[in-house]
Amino acid sequence: MIIARDDRRRTFETVPAGVEAASWWGRAWVSALEQVSRDPARLARGRAYAAEGHVDAVTVTPGRIVAYVRGSRARPYRTELALSPFPDAEWSELLEAVAADPAALAGLLEREVPQSLAGTVLPGAGELVPRCSCPDTARPPCKHAAALCYRAARLLDEDPFVLLLLRGRGERELLDELTRRSAAHAAREQPDAAPDFPGVPARAALARTSLPPLPAPPAAPAAAGLPPAYPADPAAPDPLALDQLATDAAARALALLTTAEDPIAGLTLWQDAVRLASAHHTAGLTGAARTLYRDLARVTGRTTTDLARAAAAWRQGGLPALVALEEPWDPPAGPFDRARPALLAASRGPFRPDRNRLTAHTRQLRLGRDGLWYAYESRPDTEDWWPTGTPSADPLTALRR
């Protein structure tokens, strides 16, 4: 628990349980001190002191980590570990490198030390200097400094910003500076806008024609009309099938009129079945719609649940949304890598990446090949993902219902 904190001073009343560092950077911290020790027995005593709770509140400031460690005497000893802070020029170079690397930035926001910074921020052998007020004047570290080192490693496991504070910068100022530099990098990645010259070319202005302008086309109807009712004549085709064919033909005609594109051009049998089913929501299906789902599922060799999920995706965003549902792929670096830091910064929680998908508990985002984010939901502890919401180029907007 943190009991005192400003941006360049943090005091921890309790340290996470355990002695051994769990993270690779926590182990590297311990190794920096162990490599200069010539007395394994002292290290063992220090590890025992740490495990037995002899280390009191730990205070971290730039260049120092300090605590009182209780030994065999009644009065505790003042113990510290010193590490040289970075000068401003070195900080500027480090922050620029992190802002230019989306993976490093995402790792830091998730409170992990990026591998690309390992050789920069972690102490090397002999760089971590122990000091203690105990009477043990032999070659350091003493058992009290070793105990503080092991406890500090557990702090670093939980929050690598402790290590960065030792190097001279607080968490808030680091995040503010990284946000500014990341925005500058993103702006430089945007292509320059084409110049906008007013007017028209002289050749076009002076061209002559004898043809009058065509009249404006009539307005397209707002929606396709309803087909006529067909009598249930045993000798006639199935009236429900005729109704479905007429309704679909009217919808295709309206799409051709308004977009000049055939909505089923190039679709596979399965994709066209999904398109037909998407016109009927699964909630409150009529008898005719249930029959349609059953027949389409049988013809395509799928289950009605598969068809209902795919139809929900089609209603979410048409064919691109269906592709996002069924086809995982490996997106290039850029928007996908920047999505995780944006979600974390908006307190949406850590999303686990897997190919084009980001997953956090019961929410998931899938990046489509069209560059849009598609949101999904699942019940807790299941992998039964269903499309939800409206796709968006912004992952935060896609998560909103």
N, C-alpha and C positions, 0 to 999 in steps of 0.2 A: 504494500500500500504506500502511495506517495503521500507524505505528510507536509511537505513544503516544496514549492516549485515556482520559479520564474523561468524566463527563457534561458538563462545561463546559470541556474542553480537548481538542482533537484535533490531532495532528501527522501530516502526510502526507509520507512519504519520496518517493514518486513521484506524479505527476499523470497522469491519463488522456492518452493520446497525442492529438496535434492541437493546433491553436492556436485556431481559430475555434469559438466556442460553438455547440453543436448545438441546444439547447433554447431556447424563447422567453424563459425567465427568465434563462438564461445570456447571451443577447444583450442583454436589458434591463440586466443588471448592467454589461456593457461600455459600453453606451450612456450609463449614468449618469456614467462617467468621461470618455468621449470628448466629451460635450457641453460640458464645462468647459475642454477643451483648445483652445488657439489655434495649436498647432504640429503639423500633420499629420506632419511629419518625425519628431518625437519618438515619436508613436504608432507609426509604421512601424518605428523602431528598437526600440521596446519589443516589438512583435509579433515581430520577428526574434530578439531576445533570448529570448523565450519559446519560439520554435520551436527554437532552438539549445541549449536546456537550461541557460540561465544562471541559472534560478531553483532554489535549493536547497530543502530541506524547508520545507513551509508549515505554520504553526501557527495555529489558529483558537481564539479565546476570545471571550467576550461583548464586543462593541464593537470588536474588532480582528482583523485577519488579517495575520500577520507572516512574512517570509522574508528570507534573505540572497540578494542578487542579485549575481552576478559581472559586473563591467564590464571596462573596459580596464586597471584597476589590479589588482595581485596580491591585495589585500585586498578581500573582498566588502563591499557596502554593506547596512546594515540598512534594510529597506523595510517599510512598513506601510500598510494601508488602514483607516481608521477609519469606523465606522458606529454611530450612536447606538442603544443598546439601548432596548427598550420599557419603560415603567414597569409595575408590577403591574396597575394598572387597565386599561391597554390590552391586556395579555396576557389578562386575564380576558375581556374583550369579544371578542378574536380567537378564543380557544378555544371560547367559547360558540357563536360563529357556525359554526365548523367542526363541532362536535359535533351541531349542529342540521341540518347539510346532509350527507346520506349520500354524495352525489357528491363533495363536497370532502374528506370524511374518507377515502373510497376512494382518491382521487387522491393524497393525502398519504401513505397507507400504501404506495402503489405508487411512492413517491419521485418525485412530480410536484408542482409548485407549482399548486394550484387557481387557475383564472382569477379566482375570486371574491376571492382574497387578493392579486392582483397589485398593486393600488393601496395595499396596507397594508404588506406585508413587503419589497417591492423598493425599493431606494434611488431617490430622485428626483434630478434634475439638481442638482449641488452638494452633495448630502447625503453622498456618498462622499468622504472627505477623505484625500488621499495624503500621506505623509511619507517622507523618505529622508535617509540620512546622507551622500549624495554632495554634492560642492561645487556642483552645479548649483542656483543660487539663483533662476533665472528662474521665471516663472509655472508652477506645477505643473499637470499631473503631469510628472515627469521620465521618462526612458525606462525606468528601473528600476521605478518605480511602475506604469508602463503594462505592463511585462512581468509583474509580479505580478498585475495586474488580469486579463490574458488567461489566465494559468494558473489563477487562482481561478475564472474562469468555467467552465473544464473540470471543476473539482471540483463546482461547483453543478450542472452537467449531470448528474453521476452521483448526487448526493445533496443535495437541497434542504434537508436538516436542517442543512447547513453554514450556509446563510443564516439559518435560525432560531436557530442558536447565536450568530451575530453579533448577532442581535436580543435575545439574553439568556437563552435557555432551551436546555437540553440535550435530546437525543433521548429518553432514558429518561423524564425527568420529563414531557416533552410527551406521550408515549404513555400514561403512567400517568394523567395528568389527562384526556386525551381519552377513555380507556376509561371513567373514572368518569362524565364528563359524558354520554357516549353512552348508558351504561346508565340514567342518570337520565332522558334524553329517551325512551328506549324504554319505561321504566316509566310515564311520563306518557301515552304513547300507548295503553296498555292500558285498556279500559273498566272502570269500577268494577264490582265484583261486586254482584249483587243481594243485598239483605239476607236473611238466612236466619232466619225466624221459626219457632220450634218450635210443635208442636201443630197442630190442624185447626180450620177455622171452626166456630163454634157450630151453624150451620145443618146442616152435614154431620154433626156429632156427634149431633144430636137427631133426624135423619131416620130414619123407620121404613120397613121393607119386609117383605113377607110371603114374598118369594122366597128360598129357601135358596141358598147359594153353589154355583156350578157345580163339578163335580169337576175335578181337575187333568187336563189333556190327557195322553195317553200320550207318552212320550219319543220324539222323532224318531230314526230310525236314524242311525248314524254315517256311513254312506255308502250310495249307491244300489246296489241289487243287480245281479248279472250277468244278462243276458238268457239265455234258453234257446238251445241250439245248433240251427241250422237245417240240414236236409239239403241237399246240393248237387243239387237236382232241376232238370234242364234246363227243366222246365215251370213251375217256381216262380220268384218274384222272386229277384234277386241276394241270396244269404245274407249277404254282407258288408254290403250296403246295409241289409238288415233289422236286422242286428246294430247298425249305427251308429244307426239310427232308434230302436231299442228302448233302447239305452244313453243316448242323448240325452234321450229322453222320461223315463226314470227320473231323470236328473240334474235336469231341469227340475221334475219333481214334488217332488223333495227340496228344491229351492230354494224353491218355492212354500210348502211345509210349514214350513220353518224361517224364512223371511224375509217371507212373504206378498207377494213380488214375483216377477214372471215375468222370468227372466234375459234373454229375447230381446225383451221388449216395446220397441218403438221402434227396434230395430236395423236398419241397412241390410243389403242382401245381403252386402256385403263384410265388415261387422262381424260378422254371424252366421257367415260362413265362417271368419273369424279365431277366433271363439269355439270352433267345432267343431275346428279344427286345433290349438288350444292344449292340448287334452287329450292330444296325442301329441307328445313331445319329438322334435326333429329328430335327436338323437344316437341311433343304433341303431334307426332306424325299421324296423318290420316291413314285409313286402310289402304287407299290407293298408293300413297307414298311408301308405306311399309312394303307393299308388293313390289314397287319400283326398286327399293334398296335391295330386297332379296334377289330379284332377277338380275340386277346389275352385278351384285356380288358373285352370283353363281356363274355368270357369263365370263367374268374376269378372273375367276379362280381365287377370289379374296373372300374375307369374312365381312359381315356387315359392320363390325367394329372398325376394321381397316377402312372401309368405305366411308363411314361416318367421320373418322378422324381426317381422312384426306379431303372430304367435302368441307369440313370446318376450315382446313388450310386454304382451300380454293376461295371460300368466302372471305378469308383474311386478306388475300392478295393475288388471286388467280394462279396462273401457271408458275410464276416465279416463287410463290409461297409454297406450292406443292413440291417444287424442286428442293426448296429449303427444308421441307419436312422429310424428304426421302433420300437425299443425296448429301452425305457429309463430304466436305472438301477442305483443302488446305489453302486458306486465303493468304495473299501476300502481306508483308509487313505494312503498317500504316494505320488505317482506321481501326483494324482489329486490335492492334497492340495499344492504341491510345484509349480504347474503350474501357479497359480494366482500371487504369488510373482515374478516369472520369467517374466511373461507378463508385470507386472507393471514396473519392473526394466528395461525392454527393451522399455519403453514408448509406449506400445501397448494399454494403457488405462485400466480402471477398468473393469474386466469381472464379470458379475453377475452369481453365481453358481446356478444350479437347477439340482439336481441328478447328472447325468454324463455329464452335459452340462455347458459350460461357454459362456455367451452372452454379447456382447458389441455393441450396435447400430445395424449395418447391418452385423456384423460378428459373427460367432458362432463356437465353437469347441466342438466336441463330443468325449468323450473317449470311444473307443470300448472295448469289452470284450477281444480282442486280445492285448490290451495294446497300441494300436496306436491311435493317434489323427486324427480326420476327420474334415476338415474345411467345413463350410457352409456359404452362403450369402443369404440375403433377401433385398428386396426393403425397403426404409425407411418407418417406421410406419406400417409395415405389419409383419405377422408371416409366410410368404411364403418362407420357407428355402429350398435351393437347394444345393446339394453337389458341391464342387469346389476343385480344386487342388489335391495334392497327399498326402495320409496319411503318418504320420511320428510318431516315438516315442517321438519326441521333439515338443512341441506345437508351438514354434516360427517357426520352419521349416514348419510345416503343414499350417501355415497362409500364407506363401509365395506362390505366384502363379507361 
